[in-house]
């Protein structure tokens, strides 16, 4: 198949993003819920529109862990597990 044909089909059908098995997107969680990412970062969801406003409470990073803690803005399509 030609690349142009593939591109037309992709634009016609659209692209649907779905999380990995056992995970949800941050945008699908209720406000105030606890979550954990695949990398071990834990937090609380404060607000979610295009981006999600969260409080990071725990991280696996050993270097400058204070930098990663606190209020942050991350993508609303971040894959997380609800705790």
N, C-alpha and C positions, 0 to 999 in steps of 0.2 A: 504494500500500500504506500501511496505517496504521503509525504509529511503534511501536505496541505489537506488531504482527506482526513487524516488523523486529527489535525487541528480543528477542522470544521466540526467533526463529531464531538470532540471534547468541549467546544464552545456551545454546541447545541444541547448536549446532555448535562452540562455543568459539572462542577467538581464538588463532591461531598466528602467532607472530612469527618472521620469518626475515631473515637479514642481506642486504644488497645484494649484487649480483653481484661476485664477487672478494673478498668480505670474509667473516670468521667472527666469531662472538661470542667474547669472552674465555673464557667458560665452556667452550667447545669446544676450547681450546688445552691442550696438556700443560703441567704445572707447569714453570717454568724457561725457557719459550720467550720469544723476543724478538718484539715486535710493534710496529706503527706504525699510528696512527689516521689518519683522513682529514685531520685538521688538521695532521699532521706530527709529532705527539708520539710519541716512541719510549720503550719501556720493557721491563721484564722482569716476567713473571707469577710471583708468589710463592705465592699461595694463592687458591682460588676456591670460594666457597659461594654464598650469596645475593648477596654483593658480592665483588669481586675486590680482593685486596691486591697492589699492584704497586710497582715502583721505577721512577720516571720518570727516564730518563737524558738525554733531549734534548727540547727544546720549541722551537716557532717563535715563542713570545711574546718580544717585545723588552723589554717593561716588566716589571720584577721577575721575571726568569727564575729566580732563586734560589728564589722562593716556590713555583714549580711543580715543581721538581726534588726528588727524594727519595721516601720511602715515602708512598704515597697509597692511599686506598680509593675505588674507582670501581665503577660498575655492572657486573655480570657479563655484561650483554647489550650492552656497548659493542662497536660494529663495528670490527674491526681486521684488518690484514693480517699474517700470520705472516712473519717475516723468516728 
